[in-house]
Amino acid sequence: MRVVVLEQEAEDGEEMKRQENAEAPRTQRKAERPRRSAQAKKLALTTPDLVLLSLLAERPMHGYQANLELERREIRDWANLSRPQLYYSLEKLARTGLIRAAETDKPAEGPERSTFETTEKGRVALADALEHESWTTQREHPPFLTWMALSWQARPGVFRNQLKRRRKFLLKEIAREKKTLLSIYAEVGHRYHEAIWMVGLMLDQMRAEVRWTHQLERELARRARALYPQFAEGLPK
């Protein structure tokens, strides 16, 4: 392209200027692409980011208050979010313009002095993230299933003892979640709310696992190794 422009310069200087002016934005866009891509990676939203964006979209809060509210909602039952992660997300979201300092007359209740709210840009980013297919195509990796896969190496009697421990834990969690469900009913005032659906699903899953542990205990005496084991050997031919 440059050779053609130089050849045209002798014949028509004005035409060369027009072509160079048209080429400059294209060159600039190409140069900016890697930078923009790197910036997009830096702005990738994590689960803590999304949880905080959603919470601050409800009403403005400062960091200490947001942490208390997430603890009240028992966040660790449905998202892995620690207090340090929350403050890291708070700084990140403010720096990128997804949240902003809100105007409020209420004094902060903790050491933080800035109250934040989700911006329109933050709401759009949250809505975009909630459309990703990855939310619906993931499987959990329960530690108890990992233990079960390895349990044939355990000492005699350990399988039954661990099974009982698991069931005892599940029954305790079921009792706790029943109380949580009652408190959600009192706050929400109806049955058609995401928090009620979430706790309902957790209760159903734990009850199903309790029934499963009883079944395993009944079948334990018949436990045996695989009759026709197969193992991978060598590289594919």
MDAnalysis code that builds the backbone (N, CA, C; Angstrom):
import MDAnalysis as mda
import numpy as np

u = mda.Universe.empty(711, n_residues=237, atom_resindex=np.repeat(np.arange(237), 3), trajectory=True)
u.add_TopologyAttr("name", ["N", "CA", "C"] * 237)
u.add_TopologyAttr("resid", np.arange(1, 238))
u.add_TopologyAttr("resname", ["MET", "ARG", "VAL", "VAL", "VAL", "LEU", "GLU", "GLN", "GLU", "ALA", "GLU", "ASP", "GLY", "GLU", "GLU", "MET", "LYS", "ARG", "GLN", "GLU", "ASN", "ALA", "GLU", "ALA", "PRO", "ARG", "THR", "GLN", "ARG", "LYS", "ALA", "GLU", "ARG", "PRO", "ARG", "ARG", "SER", "ALA", "GLN", "ALA", "LYS", "LYS", "LEU", "ALA", "LEU", "THR", "THR", "PRO", "ASP", "LEU", "VAL", "LEU", "LEU", "SER", "LEU", "LEU", "ALA", "GLU", "ARG", "PRO", "MET", "HIS", "GLY", "TYR", "GLN", "ALA", "ASN", "LEU", "GLU", "LEU", "GLU", "ARG", "ARG", "GLU", "ILE", "ARG", "ASP", "TRP", "ALA", "ASN", "LEU", "SER", "ARG", "PRO", "GLN", "LEU", "TYR", "TYR", "SER", "LEU", "GLU", "LYS", "LEU", "ALA", "ARG", "THR", "GLY", "LEU", "ILE", "ARG", "ALA", "ALA", "GLU", "THR", "ASP", "LYS", "PRO", "ALA", "GLU", "GLY", "PRO", "GLU", "ARG", "SER", "THR", "PHE", "GLU", "THR", "THR", "GLU", "LYS", "GLY", "ARG", "VAL", "ALA", "LEU", "ALA", "ASP", "ALA", "LEU", "GLU", "HIS", "GLU", "SER", "TRP", "THR", "THR", "GLN", "ARG", "GLU", "HIS", "PRO", "PRO", "PHE", "LEU", "THR", "TRP", "MET", "ALA", "LEU", "SER", "TRP", "GLN", "ALA", "ARG", "PRO", "GLY", "VAL", "PHE", "ARG", "ASN", "GLN", "LEU", "LYS", "ARG", "ARG", "ARG", "LYS", "PHE", "LEU", "LEU", "LYS", "GLU", "ILE", "ALA", "ARG", "GLU", "LYS", "LYS", "THR", "LEU", "LEU", "SER", "ILE", "TYR", "ALA", "GLU", "VAL", "GLY", "HIS", "ARG", "TYR", "HIS", "GLU", "ALA", "ILE", "TRP", "MET", "VAL", "GLY", "LEU", "MET", "LEU", "ASP", "GLN", "MET", "ARG", "ALA", "GLU", "VAL", "ARG", "TRP", "THR", "HIS", "GLN", "LEU", "GLU", "ARG", "GLU", "LEU", "ALA", "ARG", "ARG", "ALA", "ARG", "ALA", "LEU", "TYR", "PRO", "GLN", "PHE", "ALA", "GLU", "GLY", "LEU", "PRO", "LYS"])
u.atoms.positions = np.array([
    [0.816, -1.195, 0.000],
    [0.000, 0.000, 0.000],
    [0.854, 1.250, 0.000],
    [1.915, 1.251, 0.794],
    [2.777, 2.415, 0.885],
    [3.462, 2.693, -0.447],
    [3.869, 1.649, -1.204],
    [4.516, 1.844, -2.503],
    [3.568, 2.538, -3.465],
    [2.329, 2.154, -3.469],
    [1.346, 2.774, -4.349],
    [1.178, 4.237, -4.010],
    [1.116, 4.541, -2.729],
    [0.948, 5.938, -2.322],
    [2.130, 6.776, -2.753],
    [3.345, 6.234, -2.588],
    [4.534, 6.993, -2.981],
    [4.563, 7.234, -4.483],
    [4.100, 6.288, -5.271],
    [4.061, 6.476, -6.706],
    [3.031, 7.530, -7.089],
    [1.968, 7.623, -6.349],
    [0.941, 8.604, -6.665],
    [1.326, 9.998, -6.200],
    [2.291, 10.094, -5.296],
    [2.653, 11.397, -4.742],
    [3.131, 12.349, -5.815],
    [3.903, 11.850, -6.775],
    [4.415, 12.698, -7.839],
    [3.288, 13.208, -8.722],
    [2.217, 12.423, -8.842],
    [1.136, 12.803, -9.747],
    [0.067, 13.628, -9.031],
    [-0.189, 13.277, -7.806],
    [-1.289, 13.950, -7.112],
    [-1.031, 13.934, -5.613],
    [-0.447, 14.988, -5.061],
    [-0.115, 15.057, -3.643],
    [-1.339, 15.023, -2.763],
    [-2.420, 15.638, -3.241],
    [-3.627, 15.669, -2.436],
    [-4.232, 14.280, -2.267],
    [-4.164, 13.447, -3.308],
    [-4.687, 12.088, -3.219],
    [-3.912, 11.271, -2.203],
    [-2.571, 11.482, -2.153],
    [-1.754, 10.766, -1.181],
    [-2.167, 11.121, 0.245],
    [-2.427, 12.419, 0.472],
    [-2.802, 12.836, 1.818],
    [-4.110, 12.185, 2.241],
    [-5.063, 12.112, 1.294],
    [-6.343, 11.496, 1.621],
    [-6.174, 10.020, 1.984],
    [-5.316, 9.320, 1.232],
    [-5.112, 7.898, 1.502],
    [-4.369, 7.683, 2.804],
    [-3.400, 8.551, 3.084],
    [-2.669, 8.412, 4.343],
    [-3.577, 8.701, 5.533],
    [-4.455, 9.704, 5.363],
    [-5.386, 10.015, 6.447],
    [-6.355, 8.874, 6.689],
    [-6.723, 8.169, 5.608],
    [-7.620, 7.030, 5.769],
    [-6.906, 5.845, 6.380],
    [-5.591, 5.718, 6.094],
    [-4.822, 4.589, 6.584],
    [-4.464, 4.743, 8.060],
    [-4.268, 5.988, 8.493],
    [-3.823, 6.237, 9.868],
    [-4.778, 5.679, 10.913],
    [-6.099, 5.915, 10.793],
    [-6.986, 5.323, 11.818],
    [-6.929, 3.812, 11.851],
    [-6.787, 3.177, 10.641],
    [-6.703, 1.718, 10.621],
    [-5.459, 1.240, 11.343],
    [-4.325, 1.919, 11.096],
    [-3.078, 1.546, 11.762],
    [-3.187, 1.759, 13.266],
    [-3.827, 2.866, 13.635],
    [-3.981, 3.158, 15.058],
    [-4.859, 2.117, 15.735],
    [-5.938, 1.695, 15.035],
    [-6.815, 0.689, 15.613],
    [-6.084, -0.625, 15.812],
    [-5.245, -1.008, 14.823],
    [-4.473, -2.246, 14.950],
    [-3.531, -2.173, 16.137],
    [-2.908, -1.003, 16.336],
    [-1.968, -0.861, 17.449],
    [-2.681, -0.908, 18.791],
    [-3.959, -0.445, 18.795],
    [-4.690, -0.394, 20.056],
    [-5.296, -1.729, 20.439],
    [-5.464, -2.649, 19.484],
    [-6.140, -3.913, 19.773],
    [-5.483, -4.726, 20.884],
    [-4.155, -4.937, 20.855],
    [-3.539, -5.709, 21.937],
    [-3.730, -5.043, 23.295],
    [-3.621, -3.696, 23.297],
    [-3.784, -2.988, 24.554],
    [-5.200, -3.150, 25.072],
    [-6.192, -3.041, 24.162],
    [-7.573, -3.180, 24.570],
    [-7.853, -4.595, 25.050],
    [-7.257, -5.577, 24.388],
    [-7.453, -6.967, 24.799],
    [-6.873, -7.204, 26.180],
    [-5.686, -6.658, 26.432],
    [-5.060, -6.814, 27.744],
    [-5.894, -6.138, 28.821],
    [-6.474, -4.967, 28.460],
    [-7.313, -4.270, 29.428],
    [-8.552, -5.079, 29.745],
    [-9.127, -5.727, 28.720],
    [-10.330, -6.534, 28.932],
    [-10.044, -7.679, 29.888],
    [-8.848, -8.274, 29.759],
    [-8.493, -9.369, 30.662],
    [-8.380, -8.871, 32.092],
    [-7.813, -7.669, 32.257],
    [-7.677, -7.121, 33.596],
    [-9.040, -6.841, 34.221],
    [-10.037, -6.526, 33.382],
    [-11.350, -6.176, 33.877],
    [-12.276, -7.383, 33.985],
    [-11.756, -8.583, 33.763],
    [-12.600, -9.776, 33.879],
    [-13.196, -9.835, 35.274],
    [-14.505, -10.020, 35.334],
    [-15.200, -9.992, 36.617],
    [-15.196, -11.370, 37.258],
    [-14.795, -11.424, 38.518],
    [-14.794, -12.664, 39.279],
    [-16.123, -12.794, 40.026],
    [-16.331, -13.942, 40.647],
    [-17.550, -14.123, 41.441],
    [-17.666, -13.083, 42.558],
    [-16.596, -12.792, 43.331],
    [-16.709, -11.726, 44.332],
    [-17.113, -10.386, 43.723],
    [-16.574, -10.066, 42.544],
    [-16.948, -8.815, 41.883],
    [-18.442, -8.768, 41.603],
    [-18.971, -9.860, 41.056],
    [-20.377, -9.905, 40.678],
    [-21.286, -9.850, 41.901],
    [-20.896, -10.559, 42.956],
    [-21.692, -10.537, 44.188],
    [-21.750, -9.119, 44.752],
    [-20.620, -8.438, 44.760],
    [-20.574, -7.076, 45.308],
    [-21.346, -6.104, 44.418],
    [-21.223, -6.247, 43.107],
    [-21.982, -5.400, 42.186],
    [-23.477, -5.543, 42.435],
    [-23.918, -6.770, 42.610],
    [-25.332, -7.031, 42.837],
    [-25.793, -6.435, 44.166],
    [-24.987, -6.594, 45.202],
    [-25.355, -6.082, 46.521],
    [-25.457, -4.560, 46.501],
    [-24.489, -3.891, 45.886],
    [-24.475, -2.428, 45.859],
    [-25.508, -1.869, 44.895],
    [-26.046, -2.728, 44.015],
    [-27.143, -2.301, 43.154],
    [-28.446, -2.211, 43.940],
    [-28.529, -2.917, 45.073],
    [-29.718, -2.858, 45.917],
    [-29.790, -1.524, 46.641],
    [-28.660, -1.124, 47.243],
    [-28.577, 0.180, 47.900],
    [-27.120, 0.473, 48.218],
    [-26.763, 1.727, 48.353],
    [-25.372, 2.088, 48.650],
    [-24.931, 1.557, 50.013],
    [-23.676, 1.100, 50.078],
    [-23.100, 0.612, 51.332],
    [-21.604, 0.917, 51.334],
    [-21.023, 0.958, 52.515],
    [-19.566, 1.007, 52.614],
    [-19.058, -0.418, 52.826],
    [-17.761, -0.605, 52.761],
    [-17.194, -1.951, 52.777],
    [-17.557, -2.751, 54.010],
    [-17.489, -2.118, 55.178],
    [-17.793, -2.815, 56.428],
    [-19.243, -3.273, 56.455],
    [-20.133, -2.401, 56.013],
    [-21.549, -2.722, 55.991],
    [-21.840, -3.832, 54.985],
    [-21.188, -3.779, 53.818],
    [-21.387, -4.819, 52.800],
    [-20.950, -6.178, 53.325],
    [-19.829, -6.194, 54.036],
    [-19.347, -7.459, 54.603],
    [-20.328, -8.016, 55.629],
    [-20.871, -7.151, 56.484],
    [-21.855, -7.594, 57.474],
    [-23.110, -8.137, 56.805],
    [-23.537, -7.476, 55.744],
    [-24.753, -7.913, 55.059],
    [-24.555, -9.259, 54.376],
    [-23.390, -9.464, 53.789],
    [-23.115, -10.746, 53.136],
    [-23.001, -11.865, 54.168],
    [-22.460, -11.549, 55.322],
    [-22.421, -12.551, 56.387],
    [-23.827, -12.872, 56.876],
    [-24.665, -11.844, 56.979],
    [-26.048, -12.071, 57.408],
    [-26.776, -12.983, 56.420],
    [-26.451, -12.838, 55.137],
    [-27.085, -13.659, 54.103],
    [-26.380, -15.007, 53.927],
    [-25.409, -15.269, 54.790],
    [-24.672, -16.532, 54.769],
    [-24.113, -16.816, 53.373],
    [-23.363, -15.853, 52.876],
    [-22.831, -15.902, 51.512],
    [-22.027, -17.158, 51.236],
    [-21.319, -17.661, 52.254],
    [-20.433, -18.804, 52.011],
    [-21.197, -20.092, 51.752],
    [-22.516, -20.068, 51.922],
    [-23.326, -21.227, 51.561],
    [-23.526, -21.324, 50.050],
    [-23.324, -20.203, 49.334],
    [-23.574, -20.237, 47.892],
    [-22.511, -19.528, 47.049],
    [-21.523, -18.915, 47.692],
    [-20.426, -18.296, 46.940],
    [-19.194, -18.250, 47.822],
    [-18.038, -18.479, 47.206],
    [-16.773, -18.461, 47.941],
    [-16.240, -17.031, 47.958],
    [-16.520, -16.319, 49.035],
    [-16.156, -14.908, 49.109],
    [-15.693, -14.573, 50.519],
    [-14.403, -14.296, 50.652],
    [-13.846, -13.944, 51.956],
    [-13.854, -12.420, 52.117],
    [-13.599, -11.977, 53.338],
    [-13.558, -10.532, 53.597],
    [-12.435, -9.842, 52.816],
    [-11.213, -10.398, 52.764],
    [-10.172, -9.756, 51.947],
    [-10.560, -9.673, 50.476],
    [-11.232, -10.714, 49.951],
    [-11.665, -10.674, 48.558],
    [-12.672, -9.554, 48.338],
    [-13.545, -9.352, 49.308],
    [-14.544, -8.300, 49.182],
    [-13.882, -6.934, 49.054],
    [-12.894, -6.647, 49.897],
    [-12.245, -5.343, 49.845],
    [-11.399, -5.189, 48.578],
    [-10.822, -6.279, 48.123],
    [-10.089, -6.214, 46.855],
    [-11.049, -5.884, 45.712],
    [-12.219, -6.527, 45.702],
    [-13.212, -6.264, 44.658],
    [-13.724, -4.833, 44.751],
    [-13.883, -4.341, 45.975],
    [-14.359, -2.975, 46.163],
    [-13.407, -1.978, 45.504],
    [-12.116, -2.147, 45.725],
    [-11.128, -1.260, 45.114],
    [-11.100, -1.415, 43.600],
    [-11.160, -2.650, 43.135],
    [-11.115, -2.928, 41.695],
    [-12.317, -2.319, 40.979],
    [-13.502, -2.507, 41.523],
    [-14.718, -2.009, 40.879],
    [-14.766, -0.488, 40.886],
    [-14.262, 0.133, 41.961],
    [-14.219, 1.593, 42.009],
    [-13.222, 2.137, 40.995],
    [-12.082, 1.473, 40.870],
    [-11.037, 1.909, 39.940],
    [-11.490, 1.824, 38.492],
    [-12.338, 0.845, 38.190],
    [-12.779, 0.639, 36.809],
    [-14.117, 1.307, 36.493],
    [-14.666, 2.033, 37.466],
    [-15.881, 2.781, 37.201],
    [-17.157, 1.973, 37.258],
    [-17.095, 0.748, 37.794],
    [-18.302, -0.068, 37.889],
    [-19.097, 0.239, 39.154],
    [-18.439, 0.852, 40.140],
    [-19.129, 1.413, 41.296],
    [-18.555, 2.805, 41.519],
    [-19.267, 3.620, 42.279],
    [-18.797, 4.982, 42.556],
    [-19.181, 5.365, 43.972],
    [-18.499, 6.368, 44.488],
    [-18.830, 6.877, 45.815],
    [-20.208, 7.525, 45.757],
    [-21.078, 7.142, 46.676],
    [-22.447, 7.652, 46.686],
    [-22.569, 8.810, 47.661],
    [-23.467, 9.726, 47.341],
    [-23.729, 10.840, 48.234],
    [-24.716, 10.393, 49.305],
    [-24.313, 10.488, 50.545],
    [-25.179, 10.071, 51.647],
    [-24.877, 10.897, 52.881],
    [-25.902, 11.123, 53.672],
    [-25.740, 11.871, 54.925],
    [-25.468, 10.956, 56.100],
    [-25.590, 9.641, 55.885],
    [-25.415, 8.702, 56.980],
    [-23.933, 8.472, 57.254],
    [-23.498, 8.528, 58.504],
    [-22.085, 8.261, 58.815],
    [-21.765, 6.781, 58.665],
    [-20.518, 6.472, 58.320],
    [-20.098, 5.076, 58.205],
    [-20.104, 4.423, 59.572],
    [-20.476, 3.155, 59.621],
    [-20.544, 2.443, 60.891],
    [-19.241, 1.736, 61.220],
    [-18.303, 1.735, 60.331],
    [-17.033, 1.062, 60.551],
    [-15.889, 1.984, 60.177],
    [-14.694, 1.442, 59.997],
    [-13.527, 2.264, 59.690],
    [-13.587, 2.895, 58.303],
    [-14.388, 2.345, 57.363],
    [-14.466, 2.902, 56.029],
    [-15.310, 4.174, 56.056],
    [-14.981, 5.119, 55.203],
    [-15.701, 6.387, 55.157],
    [-16.412, 6.590, 53.819],
    [-16.131, 5.786, 52.826],
    [-16.745, 5.938, 51.510],
    [-17.878, 4.940, 51.339],
    [-19.029, 5.444, 50.936],
    [-20.173, 4.603, 50.641],
    [-20.280, 4.474, 49.126],
    [-20.449, 3.249, 48.634],
    [-20.424, 3.008, 47.193],
    [-21.763, 2.502, 46.688],
    [-22.009, 2.772, 45.409],
    [-23.180, 2.258, 44.725],
    [-22.779, 1.815, 43.327],
    [-23.528, 0.887, 42.756],
    [-23.244, 0.384, 41.421],
    [-23.636, 1.426, 40.382],
    [-22.747, 1.666, 39.431],
    [-23.029, 2.609, 38.351],
    [-23.808, 1.924, 37.239],
    [-24.265, 2.709, 36.277],
    [-24.960, 2.132, 35.129],
    [-24.018, 1.202, 34.362],
    [-22.753, 1.611, 34.262],
    [-21.752, 0.765, 33.612],
    [-21.619, -0.560, 34.361],
    [-21.666, -0.501, 35.682],
    [-21.574, -1.715, 36.488],
    [-22.786, -2.607, 36.317],
    [-23.976, -1.998, 36.210],
    [-25.191, -2.785, 36.005],
    [-25.151, -3.508, 34.665],
    [-24.656, -2.817, 33.646],
    [-24.545, -3.439, 32.322],
    [-23.540, -4.589, 32.353],
    [-22.399, -4.364, 33.020],
    [-21.376, -5.416, 33.114],
    [-21.918, -6.631, 33.856],
    [-22.682, -6.395, 34.918],
    [-23.278, -7.495, 35.681],
    [-24.297, -8.244, 34.830],
    [-25.146, -7.512, 34.131],
    [-26.149, -8.157, 33.278],
    [-25.483, -8.974, 32.167],
    [-24.403, -8.440, 31.592],
    [-23.680, -9.172, 30.541],
    [-23.094, -10.466, 31.096],
    [-22.502, -10.382, 32.301],
    [-21.873, -11.561, 32.904],
    [-22.898, -12.644, 33.207],
    [-24.114, -12.253, 33.564],
    [-25.146, -13.223, 33.912],
    [-25.713, -13.945, 32.694],
    [-25.327, -13.508, 31.493],
    [-25.786, -14.168, 30.277],
    [-24.814, -15.253, 29.801],
    [-23.654, -15.380, 30.460],
    [-22.655, -16.352, 30.016],
    [-23.160, -17.788, 30.193],
    [-22.860, -18.618, 29.228],
    [-23.283, -20.018, 29.271],
    [-22.602, -20.791, 30.390],
    [-21.422, -20.348, 30.800],
    [-20.638, -21.098, 31.784],
    [-21.379, -21.277, 33.110],
    [-22.330, -20.402, 33.426],
    [-23.095, -20.566, 34.657],
    [-23.886, -21.875, 34.644],
    [-24.258, -22.336, 33.466],
    [-25.168, -23.483, 33.356],
    [-24.472, -24.766, 32.924],
    [-23.173, -24.717, 32.705],
    [-22.480, -25.899, 32.163],
    [-21.340, -26.354, 33.059],
    [-21.433, -26.079, 34.356],
    [-20.388, -26.490, 35.298],
    [-20.922, -27.573, 36.227],
    [-20.037, -28.444, 36.665],
    [-20.388, -29.455, 37.662],
    [-19.550, -29.244, 38.906],
    [-20.167, -29.481, 40.063],
    [-19.439, -29.362, 41.315],
    [-18.561, -30.591, 41.529],
    [-17.570, -30.427, 42.413],
    [-16.680, -31.531, 42.758],
    [-16.733, -31.735, 44.274],
    [-17.811, -32.354, 44.765],
    [-17.960, -32.522, 46.221],
    [-16.824, -33.332, 46.821],
    [-16.184, -32.844, 47.879],
    [-15.082, -33.576, 48.507],
    [-15.480, -34.980, 48.953],
    [-16.748, -35.160, 49.354],
    [-17.151, -36.475, 49.832],
    [-17.123, -37.512, 48.703],
    [-17.422, -37.093, 47.485],
    [-17.338, -38.023, 46.359],
    [-15.885, -38.365, 46.041],
    [-14.997, -37.382, 46.191],
    [-13.568, -37.661, 46.015],
    [-13.113, -38.676, 47.048],
    [-13.546, -38.474, 48.306],
    [-13.203, -39.433, 49.359],
    [-13.723, -40.827, 49.009],
    [-14.949, -40.906, 48.498],
    [-15.529, -42.207, 48.175],
    [-14.731, -42.928, 47.097],
    [-14.251, -42.170, 46.091],
    [-13.470, -42.784, 45.020],
    [-12.187, -43.420, 45.565],
    [-11.669, -42.862, 46.650],
    [-10.413, -43.358, 47.240],
    [-10.642, -44.286, 48.420],
    [-11.885, -44.436, 48.837],
    [-12.185, -45.088, 50.111],
    [-11.846, -46.570, 50.152],
    [-11.664, -47.222, 49.009],
    [-11.337, -48.640, 49.033],
    [-9.963, -48.890, 49.657],
    [-9.173, -47.820, 49.793],
    [-7.856, -47.922, 50.429],
    [-7.937, -47.682, 51.947],
    [-9.108, -47.328, 52.446],
    [-9.243, -47.027, 53.872],
    [-9.204, -48.299, 54.718],
    [-8.925, -48.143, 55.993],
    [-8.878, -49.278, 56.914],
    [-10.287, -49.825, 57.168],
    [-10.388, -51.056, 57.629],
    [-11.699, -51.651, 57.905],
    [-12.500, -50.804, 58.894],
    [-13.756, -50.642, 58.610],
    [-14.641, -49.892, 59.493],
    [-14.693, -48.402, 59.228],
    [-13.719, -47.859, 58.481],
    [-13.661, -46.415, 58.252],
    [-14.801, -45.964, 57.346],
    [-15.121, -46.766, 56.348],
    [-16.180, -46.372, 55.412],
    [-17.497, -46.118, 56.151],
    [-17.879, -47.063, 56.998],
    [-19.146, -46.913, 57.726],
    [-19.098, -45.713, 58.673],
    [-17.960, -45.530, 59.355],
    [-17.838, -44.404, 60.280],
    [-17.931, -43.062, 59.551],
    [-17.262, -42.962, 58.410],
    [-17.314, -41.721, 57.640],
    [-18.712, -41.467, 57.084],
    [-19.377, -42.531, 56.705],
    [-20.750, -42.415, 56.206],
    [-21.657, -41.834, 57.292],
    [-21.492, -42.312, 58.508],
    [-22.302, -41.801, 59.617],
    [-21.952, -40.351, 59.932],
    [-20.652, -40.022, 59.854],
    [-20.255, -38.638, 60.091],
    [-20.875, -37.707, 59.054],
    [-20.871, -38.148, 57.801],
    [-21.449, -37.347, 56.730],
    [-22.947, -37.133, 56.964],
    [-23.634, -38.193, 57.328],
    [-25.072, -38.082, 57.555],
    [-25.370, -37.161, 58.747],
    [-24.576, -37.271, 59.804],
    [-24.760, -36.412, 60.975],
    [-24.573, -34.946, 60.584],
    [-23.554, -34.684, 59.780],
    [-23.309, -33.314, 59.314],
    [-24.477, -32.809, 58.474],
    [-24.959, -33.645, 57.556],
    [-26.058, -33.235, 56.686],
    [-27.319, -32.928, 57.488],
    [-27.625, -33.749, 58.467],
    [-28.817, -33.525, 59.285],
    [-28.702, -32.213, 60.068],
    [-27.496, -31.907, 60.529],
    [-27.275, -30.649, 61.238],
    [-27.464, -29.461, 60.294],
    [-26.949, -29.594, 59.071],
    [-27.095, -28.522, 58.086],
    [-28.547, -28.359, 57.651],
    [-29.264, -29.449, 57.546],
    [-30.682, -29.369, 57.193],
    [-31.451, -28.586, 58.244],
    [-31.169, -28.861, 59.513],
    [-31.835, -28.132, 60.598],
    [-31.497, -26.642, 60.530],
    [-30.237, -26.335, 60.235],
    [-29.826, -24.922, 60.134],
    [-30.515, -24.235, 58.970],
    [-30.578, -24.915, 57.823],
    [-31.187, -24.303, 56.637],
    [-32.694, -24.145, 56.786],
    [-33.330, -25.015, 57.574],
    [-34.761, -24.839, 57.846],
    [-35.001, -23.525, 58.589],
    [-34.141, -23.230, 59.562],
    [-34.257, -21.966, 60.285],
    [-33.981, -20.785, 59.350],
    [-32.987, -20.956, 58.472],
    [-32.690, -19.907, 57.500],
    [-33.891, -19.645, 56.608],
    [-34.532, -20.717, 56.171],
    [-35.695, -20.586, 55.301],
    [-36.823, -19.818, 55.991],
    [-37.052, -20.092, 57.266],
    [-38.085, -19.380, 58.005],
    [-37.765, -17.895, 58.114],
    [-36.490, -17.570, 58.333],
    [-36.110, -16.160, 58.431],
    [-36.251, -15.460, 57.079],
    [-35.995, -16.188, 55.985],
    [-36.167, -15.603, 54.654],
    [-37.643, -15.350, 54.378],
    [-38.492, -16.298, 54.735],
    [-39.935, -16.103, 54.589],
    [-40.377, -14.831, 55.301],
    [-39.880, -14.652, 56.527],
    [-40.276, -13.483, 57.316],
    [-39.826, -12.186, 56.654],
    [-38.669, -12.197, 56.000],
    [-38.143, -10.985, 55.367],
    [-38.757, -10.736, 54.002],
    [-38.929, -11.800, 53.228],
    [-39.409, -11.655, 51.849],
    [-40.934, -11.510, 51.800],
    [-41.621, -12.309, 52.587],
    [-43.065, -12.204, 52.644],
    [-43.818, -13.037, 51.627],
    [-43.111, -13.804, 50.797],
    [-43.778, -14.694, 49.839],
    [-42.814, -15.819, 49.463],
    [-43.319, -16.798, 48.709],
    [-42.526, -17.983, 48.398],
    [-41.752, -17.864, 47.089],
    [-41.987, -16.834, 46.308],
    [-41.445, -16.760, 44.955],
    [-40.270, -15.784, 44.892],
    [-39.180, -16.177, 45.520],
    [-37.992, -15.324, 45.614],
    [-36.764, -16.212, 45.453],
    [-35.703, -15.655, 44.827],
    [-34.522, -16.470, 44.535],
    [-33.888, -17.065, 45.783],
    [-33.909, -16.341, 46.906],
    [-33.312, -16.866, 48.133],
    [-34.071, -18.104, 48.622],
    [-35.390, -18.086, 48.508],
    [-36.189, -19.236, 48.922],
    [-35.952, -20.418, 47.983],
    [-35.860, -20.144, 46.695],
    [-35.578, -21.223, 45.737],
    [-34.206, -21.835, 45.997],
    [-33.216, -20.987, 46.285],
    [-31.856, -21.472, 46.532],
    [-31.806, -22.384, 47.755],
    [-32.374, -21.903, 48.861],
    [-32.343, -22.705, 50.091],
    [-33.173, -23.972, 49.909],
    [-34.275, -23.860, 49.181],
    [-35.090, -25.042, 48.907],
    [-34.314, -26.103, 48.147],
    [-33.525, -25.673, 47.161],
    [-32.708, -26.623, 46.401],
    [-31.661, -27.274, 47.298],
    [-30.992, -26.467, 48.139],
    [-29.980, -27.024, 49.038],
    [-30.592, -28.049, 49.988],
    [-31.781, -27.762, 50.487],
    [-32.452, -28.708, 51.376],
    [-32.787, -30.007, 50.643],
    [-33.304, -29.902, 49.429],
    [-33.639, -31.100, 48.648],
    [-32.398, -31.942, 48.375],
    [-31.288, -31.269, 48.039],
    [-30.051, -31.993, 47.749],
    [-29.532, -32.717, 48.984],
    [-29.562, -32.050, 50.132],
    [-29.060, -32.675, 51.354],
    [-29.966, -33.814, 51.808],
    [-31.268, -33.639, 51.673],
    [-32.184, -34.729, 52.027],
    [-31.972, -35.936, 51.125],
    [-31.743, -35.680, 49.841],
    [-31.471, -36.780, 48.913],
    [-30.186, -37.510, 49.289],
    [-29.168, -36.755, 49.725],
    [-27.904, -37.386, 50.103],
    [-28.055, -38.188, 51.392],
    [-28.889, -37.706, 52.310],
    [-29.145, -38.479, 53.534],
    [-29.771, -39.819, 53.180],
    [-30.759, -39.805, 52.297],
    [-31.373, -41.072, 51.866],
    [-30.340, -41.967, 51.195],
    [-29.457, -41.373, 50.426],
    [-28.393, -42.117, 49.731],
    [-27.442, -42.767, 50.725],
    [-27.094, -42.065, 51.811],
    [-26.195, -42.655, 52.816],
    [-26.842, -43.868, 53.487],
    [-28.151, -43.802, 53.721],
    [-28.852, -44.965, 54.295],
    [-28.804, -46.144, 53.324],
    [-28.968, -45.861, 52.050],
    [-28.906, -46.927, 51.046],
    [-27.525, -47.560, 51.011],
    [-26.479, -46.730, 51.055],
    [-25.109, -47.258, 51.042],
    [-24.854, -48.137, 52.258],
    [-25.358, -47.702, 53.389],
    [-25.142, -48.484, 54.611],
    [-25.815, -49.864, 54.507],
    [-26.972, -49.917, 53.874],
    [-27.653, -51.203, 53.688],
    [-26.897, -52.092, 52.707],
    [-26.245, -51.493, 51.718],
    [-25.562, -52.254, 50.673],
    [-24.099, -52.519, 50.987],
    [-23.600, -51.964, 52.076],
    [-22.164, -52.026, 52.366],
    [-21.638, -53.452, 52.467],
    [-22.433, -54.370, 53.012],
    [-21.968, -55.749, 53.175],
    [-21.716, -56.428, 51.829],
    [-22.288, -55.898, 50.773],
    [-22.134, -56.506, 49.446],
    [-21.075, -55.799, 48.603],
    [-20.370, -54.861, 49.211],
    [-19.356, -54.105, 48.462],
    [-18.275, -55.046, 47.957],
    [-17.848, -54.849, 46.693],
    [-16.822, -55.712, 46.095],
    [-16.052, -54.934, 45.030],
    [-14.885, -55.442, 44.689],
    [-14.064, -54.833, 43.638],
    [-14.685, -55.083, 42.275],
    [-14.221, -54.321, 41.269],
    [-14.696, -54.491, 39.894],
    [-14.306, -55.882, 39.392],
    [-15.229, -56.519, 38.679],
    [-14.966, -57.858, 38.153],
    [-14.101, -57.834, 36.894],
    [-14.241, -56.776, 36.117],
    [-13.516, -56.716, 34.846],
    [-12.769, -55.376, 34.734],
    [-11.764, -55.165, 35.564],
    [-11.055, -53.863, 35.559],
    [-10.282, -53.633, 34.262],
    [-10.245, -52.420, 33.826],
    [-9.488, -52.025, 32.631],
    [-8.610, -50.848, 32.981],
    [-7.420, -50.822, 32.379],
    [-6.474, -49.765, 32.645],
    [-5.893, -49.264, 31.334],
    [-5.626, -47.968, 31.275],
    [-4.993, -47.390, 30.088],
    [-3.552, -47.839, 30.020],
    [-3.119, -48.201, 28.836],
    [-1.736, -48.672, 28.660],
    [-1.110, -47.973, 27.450],
    [0.011, -47.312, 27.699],
    [0.769, -46.720, 26.611],
    [0.064, -45.530, 25.969],
    [0.654, -45.088, 24.853],
    [0.131, -43.956, 24.112],
    [-0.860, -44.435, 23.048],
    [-1.780, -43.578, 22.618],
    [-2.711, -43.980, 21.562],
    [-1.959, -44.334, 20.281],
    [-2.440, -45.371, 19.611],
    [-1.796, -45.783, 18.367],
    [-2.390, -45.044, 17.196],
])
